[in-house]
Amino acid sequence: MSLVRADASMKTALVTGACSGIGLAFAEQLAALGYELVLVSNRKAELEQVAARLAATVKTHAIVMDLARTAAAQELVAAVDQLGLEIDILVNNAGVFFFGEVSDAEPAKIAAMLELHVVTPSLLGRHLGRRMRDRRRGHLLFVSSISAWNDFPGIALYGASKKYLKSFALALRSELRPWGVNVTIVAPGATATGLYDPKVVDVGKATRLRIMTGPGPVARAALQAMFAGRALVVPGLASKLFAWGMALAPRWLIHLVRLRVPWLRRP
Ligand SMILES: NC(=O)c1ccc[n+]([C@@H]2O[C@H](COP(=O)([O-])OP(=O)(O)OC[C@H]3O[C@@H](n4cnc5c(N)ncnc54)[C@H](OP(=O)(O)O)[C@@H]3O)[C@@H](O)[C@H]2O)c1
């Protein structure tokens, strides 16, 4: 199914984590629909390369910024104001991932993940949602994960932060809906991107075995759901079934798996 932009009055989109993976797919698909783009990520060279390529299609701005900081959301809004833009679509996509027990994780890594997945999307939702509420239009898209459907040892911080995003965004949706602002959550399953440490996850093999899908279909399903004003989408049948199975998995089963998986310590 081809993507159709819902409302011609909306002209600009901001995508966080736009230089790779699902964020890049969002940027490419929004560019194909004609949106002026603000692309944000932490790697200057990669981001500028993507922005230069998409600038052949639409007006594109690159903002290099570490979003894993409490001040980032405010700084990003100030940078957008300096460009003289109003954001009509915010795609809160930037994220990181690591396997391991909480007790073994570096405190700075934990704090950065929570800043990136919890604090910055919440504050961006607050700042840009408030402006959209004033204009009575706009879309906020939050990238959660099917790991939000239960509580998993080994990805406790990642899963809990994605669960927060889902819960926060659903409540924000109810707050903003009466004002004509849409909030959509996309919860992807395993997707073939650079999110995973190649020493731990063989993305090529997982894709060949169809355990992982490409980022393009995930972004497409998310944008379709967003333009349709839907609350939540889990892209792909396999991920839907997986999310459903995870939601039903009893605690004892998760504990049993925890005792057997090779990437967690055994007492
Ligand atoms: N891949 C999956 O299986 C999967 C499944 C469910 C949900 N998700 C979610 O999908 C989103 C996109 O991930 P992806 O799979 O596309 O992985 P990815 O290719 O690694 O993309 C992550 C993006 O986030 C940006 N980012 C990371 N830390 C940042 C920081 N401190 N400041 C600014 N930008 C930062 C990265 O840019 P820089 O490297 O330039 O910082 C990159 O563009 C994430 O929220 C992830 O949790 C992914």
The ligand as a Tripos MOL2 file, in Angstrom:
@<TRIPOS>MOLECULE
LIG
   48    52     1     0     0
SMALL
NO_CHARGES

@<TRIPOS>ATOM
      1 N1         16.1020   -2.6940   15.5820 N.am      1 LIG1
      2 C1         15.1610   -3.2850   16.3450 C.2       1 LIG1
      3 O1         15.0630   -4.5330   16.4290 O.2       1 LIG1
      4 C2         14.1940   -2.4400   17.1390 C.ar      1 LIG1
      5 C3         13.0910   -3.0730   17.7310 C.ar      1 LIG1
      6 C4         12.2070   -2.3030   18.4740 C.ar      1 LIG1
      7 C5         12.4160   -0.9500   18.6250 C.ar      1 LIG1
      8 N2         13.5020   -0.3550   18.0500 N.ar      1 LIG1
      9 C6         13.7110    1.0760   18.2570 C.3       1 LIG1
     10 O2         13.8260    1.7430   17.0110 O.3       1 LIG1
     11 C7         14.5420    2.9590   17.2040 C.3       1 LIG1
     12 C8         15.5870    3.0970   16.1140 C.3       1 LIG1
     13 O3         16.5620    2.0950   16.2710 O.3       1 LIG1
     14 P1         17.2220    1.3270   15.0370 P.3       1 LIG1
     15 O4         16.8780   -0.0990   15.1830 O.co2     1 LIG1
     16 O5         16.9110    2.0140   13.7720 O.co2     1 LIG1
     17 O6         18.7810    1.4400   15.4290 O.3       1 LIG1
     18 P2         19.9520    2.3470   14.8440 P.3       1 LIG1
     19 O7         20.1360    2.0970   13.3990 O.co2     1 LIG1
     20 O8         21.1100    2.1260   15.7500 O.co2     1 LIG1
     21 O9         19.3880    3.8150   15.0100 O.3       1 LIG1
     22 C9         19.4050    4.4750   16.2400 C.3       1 LIG1
     23 C10        19.4710    5.9510   15.9550 C.3       1 LIG1
     24 O10        19.4470    6.6470   17.2020 O.3       1 LIG1
     25 C11        20.4810    7.6220   17.1790 C.3       1 LIG1
     26 N3         21.0250    7.8750   18.5030 N.ar      1 LIG1
     27 C12        21.5190    6.9760   19.3780 C.ar      1 LIG1
     28 N4         21.9860    7.5990   20.4730 N.ar      1 LIG1
     29 C13        21.7890    8.9240   20.2590 C.ar      1 LIG1
     30 C14        22.0740   10.0790   21.0180 C.ar      1 LIG1
     31 N5         22.6530   10.0190   22.2170 N.pl3     1 LIG1
     32 N6         21.7550   11.2870   20.4920 N.ar      1 LIG1
     33 C15        21.1920   11.3790   19.2670 C.ar      1 LIG1
     34 N7         20.8810   10.3200   18.5050 N.ar      1 LIG1
     35 C16        21.1830    9.1060   18.9940 C.ar      1 LIG1
     36 C17        21.5640    7.0300   16.2960 C.3       1 LIG1
     37 O11        22.3410    8.0690   15.7500 O.3       1 LIG1
     38 P3         23.8820    8.2750   16.1620 P.3       1 LIG1
     39 O12        24.5270    6.9290   16.0450 O.co2     1 LIG1
     40 O13        24.3390    9.2960   15.2370 O.co2     1 LIG1
     41 O14        23.8890    8.7510   17.5700 O.co2     1 LIG1
     42 C18        20.7630    6.3270   15.2170 C.3       1 LIG1
     43 O15        20.4590    7.1850   14.1600 O.3       1 LIG1
     44 C19        15.1490    2.8740   18.6180 C.3       1 LIG1
     45 O16        14.3780    3.6640   19.4930 O.3       1 LIG1
     46 C20        15.0050    1.4070   18.9760 C.3       1 LIG1
     47 O17        14.9080    1.1950   20.3650 O.3       1 LIG1
     48 C21        14.3850   -1.0660   17.2830 C.ar      1 LIG1
@<TRIPOS>BOND
     1     1     2 1
     2     2     3 2
     3     2     4 1
     4     4     5 ar
     5     4    48 ar
     6     5     6 ar
     7     6     7 ar
     8     7     8 ar
     9     8     9 1
    10     8    48 ar
    11     9    10 1
    12     9    46 1
    13    10    11 1
    14    11    12 1
    15    11    44 1
    16    12    13 1
    17    13    14 1
    18    14    15 2
    19    14    16 1
    20    14    17 1
    21    17    18 1
    22    18    19 2
    23    18    20 1
    24    18    21 1
    25    21    22 1
    26    22    23 1
    27    23    24 1
    28    23    42 1
    29    24    25 1
    30    25    26 1
    31    25    36 1
    32    26    27 ar
    33    26    35 ar
    34    27    28 ar
    35    28    29 ar
    36    29    30 ar
    37    29    35 ar
    38    30    31 1
    39    30    32 ar
    40    32    33 ar
    41    33    34 ar
    42    34    35 ar
    43    36    37 1
    44    36    42 1
    45    37    38 1
    46    38    39 2
    47    38    40 1
    48    38    41 1
    49    42    43 1
    50    44    45 1
    51    44    46 1
    52    46    47 1
@<TRIPOS>SUBSTRUCTURE
     1 LIG1         1 GROUP 0 **** ****
